[in-house]
Amino acid sequence: MRRRPVTSTSVRSVGYDMSTGTLELEYVNGSVYRYYEVPQPTYAGLLAAPSIGNYVNTEIKPYFDFAEV
């Protein structure tokens, strides 16, 4: 999945597959996680969030299944 760099102290890059709702996050420590069935508005909210790390912790991690890639 193609990711784009973001400005964050915890997340290096993000990618999103609109057809499957798969969100891919590369963290600054090098780990990559995929979050499944994430709605497009949630992805848009992530990109617009003042703190990407906080948004991930409060709006994504508690609600979506994930796996380390």
BAMI-165210 format. One record per residue: residue in three letters; x, y, z of N, C-alpha, C in turn. Coordinates in pm, 1 decimal, padded with zeros to 6 digits. Last residue first. Example, Ala and Ser with C-alpha at 12.3 -4.5 7.8 and 13.67 -1.06 7.14 Angstrom:
% BAMI-165210
+--------+----------+----------+----------+----------+----------+----------+----------+----------+----------+
: residu :      npx :      npy :      npz :     capx :     capy :     capz :      cpx :      cpy :      cpz :
+--------+----------+----------+----------+----------+----------+----------+----------+----------+----------+
:    SER :  01285.0 : -00225.0 :  00708.0 :  01367.0 : -00106.0 :  00714.0 :  01290.0 :  00003.0 :  00787.0 :
:    ALA :  01319.0 : -00569.0 :  00780.0 :  01230.0 : -00450.0 :  00780.0 :  01320.0 : -00330.0 :  00780.0 :
+--------+----------+----------+----------+----------+----------+----------+----------+----------+----------+
END
This chain:
% BAMI-165210
+--------+----------+----------+----------+----------+----------+----------+----------+----------+----------+
: residu :      npx :      npy :      npz :     capx :     capy :     capz :      cpx :      cpy :      cpz :
+--------+----------+----------+----------+----------+----------+----------+----------+----------+----------+
:    VAL :  00208.5 : -00560.3 :  01026.7 :  00248.5 : -00608.5 :  00893.4 :  00394.2 : -00653.2 :  00899.6 :
:    GLU : -00021.1 : -00631.3 :  01282.7 :  00109.9 : -00578.4 :  01245.3 :  00150.9 : -00641.7 :  01113.0 :
:    ALA : -00367.0 : -00553.0 :  01261.5 : -00260.0 : -00652.3 :  01259.5 : -00130.1 : -00582.5 :  01224.3 :
:    PHE : -00694.9 : -00483.4 :  01398.5 : -00566.9 : -00447.0 :  01337.8 : -00472.2 : -00565.2 :  01340.8 :
:    ASP : -01025.6 : -00352.8 :  01424.4 : -00933.5 : -00464.2 :  01428.5 : -00806.3 : -00425.7 :  01354.8 :
:    PHE : -01116.6 : -00047.2 :  01587.3 : -01094.7 : -00123.8 :  01464.6 : -00995.8 : -00238.4 :  01487.3 :
:    TYR : -01140.5 :  00100.6 :  01826.7 : -01259.8 :  00063.3 :  01750.9 : -01238.9 : -00031.4 :  01633.0 :
:    PRO : -00911.6 :  00195.6 :  01956.2 : -01016.1 :  00128.1 :  02036.2 : -01128.6 :  00065.6 :  01953.4 :
:    LYS : -00753.6 :  00304.3 :  01734.7 : -00713.4 :  00183.6 :  01808.1 : -00827.5 :  00117.9 :  01887.0 :
:    ILE : -00915.3 :  00541.3 :  01659.3 : -00886.9 :  00427.5 :  01571.2 : -00855.7 :  00300.4 :  01651.0 :
:    GLU : -00953.7 :  00744.6 :  01843.0 : -01057.3 :  00722.2 :  01741.1 : -01034.7 :  00599.3 :  01653.2 :
:    THR : -00738.6 :  00758.9 :  02024.8 : -00875.5 :  00776.2 :  02073.1 : -00983.8 :  00737.1 :  01972.3 :
:    ASN : -00496.8 :  00708.8 :  01889.7 : -00522.1 :  00647.0 :  02020.2 : -00667.1 :  00654.8 :  02065.7 :
:    VAL : -00523.0 :  00867.9 :  01660.7 : -00506.2 :  00722.7 :  01648.5 : -00544.6 :  00654.8 :  01779.3 :
:    TYR : -00531.7 :  01120.0 :  01783.2 : -00646.2 :  01072.2 :  01705.3 : -00639.7 :  00919.7 :  01690.0 :
:    ASN : -00274.2 :  01135.8 :  01891.3 : -00389.8 :  01136.6 :  01980.1 : -00513.1 :  01082.7 :  01908.7 :
:    GLY : -00124.3 :  01135.8 :  01649.9 : -00106.3 :  01032.6 :  01751.8 : -00224.6 :  01023.3 :  01845.9 :
:    ILE : -00210.3 :  01372.6 :  01525.4 : -00236.9 :  01243.1 :  01463.5 : -00225.7 :  01131.0 :  01566.2 :
:    SER : -00352.8 :  01652.6 :  01628.1 : -00254.7 :  01556.8 :  01677.6 : -00289.2 :  01419.2 :  01621.1 :
:    PRO : -00540.1 :  01778.6 :  01468.7 : -00426.3 :  01857.6 :  01516.5 : -00314.4 :  01769.6 :  01573.9 :
:    ALA : -00657.8 :  01597.5 :  01180.7 : -00644.2 :  01609.3 :  01326.3 : -00524.3 :  01695.7 :  01364.7 :
:    ALA : -00682.1 :  01540.6 :  00916.2 : -00713.9 :  01677.3 :  00958.0 : -00688.2 :  01702.1 :  01107.1 :
:    LEU : -00627.8 :  01269.9 :  00896.7 : -00541.6 :  01364.1 :  00824.3 : -00562.9 :  01508.1 :  00869.5 :
:    LEU : -00840.7 :  01171.7 :  01053.4 : -00701.2 :  01148.2 :  01092.0 : -00609.2 :  01250.6 :  01026.1 :
:    GLY : -01060.2 :  01241.0 :  00899.7 : -01042.4 :  01301.2 :  01031.9 : -00900.5 :  01285.7 :  01082.4 :
:    ALA : -01021.7 :  01068.0 :  00685.1 : -01015.2 :  01213.0 :  00662.1 : -00994.3 :  01286.5 :  00794.3 :
:    TYR : -01067.6 :  00825.7 :  00821.8 : -00937.2 :  00852.9 :  00759.4 : -00919.1 :  01002.6 :  00735.8 :
:    THR : -01335.3 :  00866.0 :  00884.1 : -01238.2 :  00848.6 :  00992.9 : -01097.2 :  00874.6 :  00941.3 :
:    PRO : -01454.8 :  00875.3 :  00629.9 : -01454.9 :  00995.3 :  00715.0 : -01357.7 :  00986.6 :  00834.1 :
:    GLN : -01408.3 :  00602.6 :  00542.9 : -01334.8 :  00713.4 :  00482.4 : -01340.7 :  00839.8 :  00567.6 :
:    PRO : -01386.1 :  00358.8 :  00809.8 : -01461.7 :  00441.4 :  00715.3 : -01378.4 :  00559.9 :  00664.0 :
:    VAL : -01201.9 :  00067.6 :  00822.1 : -01202.6 :  00206.2 :  00870.3 : -01279.4 :  00291.3 :  00767.8 :
:    GLU : -01151.1 : -00206.8 :  00795.4 : -01287.8 : -00155.3 :  00785.4 : -01301.4 : -00016.3 :  00848.2 :
:    TYR : -00851.8 : -00237.8 :  00997.6 : -00947.3 : -00286.0 :  00898.5 : -01085.5 : -00223.8 :  00911.9 :
:    TYR : -00519.1 : -00132.5 :  00997.6 : -00647.3 : -00127.0 :  01068.6 : -00756.0 : -00150.6 :  00964.7 :
:    ARG : -00189.7 : -00239.7 :  01011.3 : -00308.2 : -00220.3 :  00927.3 : -00431.8 : -00228.5 :  01016.0 :
:    TYR :  00128.9 : -00107.2 :  01098.9 :  00004.0 : -00173.4 :  01136.2 : -00103.7 : -00141.5 :  01034.6 :
:    VAL :  00473.0 : -00122.7 :  01133.5 :  00363.4 : -00091.5 :  01042.5 :  00241.8 : -00173.3 :  01084.7 :
:    SER :  00757.2 :  00022.3 :  01300.2 :  00651.1 : -00078.5 :  01290.5 :  00538.6 : -00027.8 :  01200.2 :
:    GLY :  00928.8 :  00239.5 :  01323.1 :  00945.4 :  00149.7 :  01210.2 :  00837.6 :  00043.4 :  01198.3 :
:    ASN :  00886.1 :  00431.7 :  01507.3 :  00978.5 :  00325.3 :  01548.6 :  00997.7 :  00220.4 :  01439.0 :
:    VAL :  00690.3 :  00588.5 :  01394.7 :  00828.9 :  00638.0 :  01388.5 :  00930.1 :  00531.8 :  01431.3 :
:    TYR :  00466.7 :  00371.9 :  01206.8 :  00504.4 :  00449.3 :  01324.4 :  00651.3 :  00489.1 :  01316.8 :
:    GLU :  00249.3 :  00366.7 :  00950.3 :  00388.9 :  00340.0 :  00981.8 :  00426.4 :  00432.4 :  01096.6 :
:    LEU : -00067.3 :  00235.3 :  00895.2 :  00011.5 :  00335.4 :  00966.7 :  00152.9 :  00284.7 :  00987.4 :
:    GLU : -00333.9 :  00193.9 :  00680.9 : -00200.3 :  00146.2 :  00716.1 : -00122.2 :  00260.1 :  00777.8 :
:    LEU : -00662.8 :  00091.4 :  00661.9 : -00575.4 :  00203.0 :  00696.9 : -00441.9 :  00144.8 :  00739.3 :
:    THR : -00902.2 : -00026.2 :  00446.1 : -00781.8 : -00061.0 :  00520.8 : -00694.1 :  00062.0 :  00537.1 :
:    GLY : -01129.8 : -00020.2 :  00294.2 : -01131.5 :  00050.5 :  00422.2 : -01011.0 :  00018.2 :  00508.5 :
:    THR : -01132.4 : -00123.0 :  00043.4 : -01144.5 : -00217.7 :  00153.8 : -01156.3 : -00150.0 :  00290.1 :
:    SER : -01123.3 :  00100.5 : -00123.0 : -01209.0 : -00011.8 : -00161.1 : -01229.4 : -00111.7 : -00047.7 :
:    MET : -00934.2 :  00275.0 : -00014.0 : -01075.6 :  00310.3 : -00005.5 : -01166.3 :  00190.6 : -00036.5 :
:    ASP : -00669.4 :  00235.2 :  00171.9 : -00729.9 :  00169.6 :  00057.1 : -00880.6 :  00187.9 :  00068.1 :
:    TYR : -00417.9 :  00450.8 :  00279.5 : -00558.1 :  00411.1 :  00291.9 : -00605.4 :  00349.6 :  00161.5 :
:    GLY : -00141.4 :  00533.3 :  00492.7 : -00196.3 :  00492.3 :  00364.6 : -00338.9 :  00445.9 :  00386.5 :
:    VAL :  00102.8 :  00742.9 :  00647.9 : -00029.4 :  00679.3 :  00647.9 : -00068.8 :  00643.3 :  00504.5 :
:    SER :  00403.8 :  00775.5 :  00847.4 :  00328.3 :  00781.8 :  00722.4 :  00196.8 :  00707.2 :  00735.2 :
:    ARG :  00484.8 :  00811.5 :  01118.6 :  00569.3 :  00859.4 :  01009.0 :  00490.0 :  00875.2 :  00878.9 :
:    VAL :  00367.1 :  00900.4 :  01432.2 :  00333.5 :  00834.3 :  01306.1 :  00415.9 :  00895.7 :  01193.3 :
:    SER :  00462.9 :  01055.8 :  01644.7 :  00447.0 :  00911.5 :  01663.1 :  00421.1 :  00834.7 :  01534.1 :
:    THR :  00477.4 :  01320.3 :  01582.5 :  00588.2 :  01267.5 :  01661.6 :  00578.4 :  01116.5 :  01678.8 :
:    SER :  00405.1 :  01424.2 :  01248.6 :  00361.3 :  01367.5 :  01375.7 :  00484.7 :  01318.5 :  01451.0 :
:    THR :  00311.2 :  01481.0 :  00938.7 :  00383.9 :  01549.3 :  01044.4 :  00327.3 :  01503.7 :  01178.2 :
:    VAL :  00344.6 :  01209.2 :  00704.9 :  00265.6 :  01303.4 :  00783.8 :  00355.2 :  01367.8 :  00889.0 :
:    PRO :  00379.9 :  01063.7 :  00378.4 :  00436.6 :  01111.4 :  00504.5 :  00342.8 :  01210.8 :  00572.3 :
:    ARG :  00168.6 :  00804.4 :  00257.8 :  00217.6 :  00941.7 :  00244.2 :  00271.2 :  00988.3 :  00378.9 :
:    ARG :  00193.2 :  00479.7 :  00103.0 :  00169.2 :  00568.3 :  00217.6 :  00223.7 :  00706.7 :  00188.0 :
:    ARG :  00053.5 :  00218.5 : -00079.9 :  00130.6 :  00343.2 : -00086.3 :  00091.6 :  00432.9 :  00030.9 :
:    MET :  00085.1 : -00118.1 :  00000.0 :  00000.0 :  00000.0 :  00000.0 :  00089.1 :  00123.6 :  00000.0 :
+--------+----------+----------+----------+----------+----------+----------+----------+----------+----------+
END
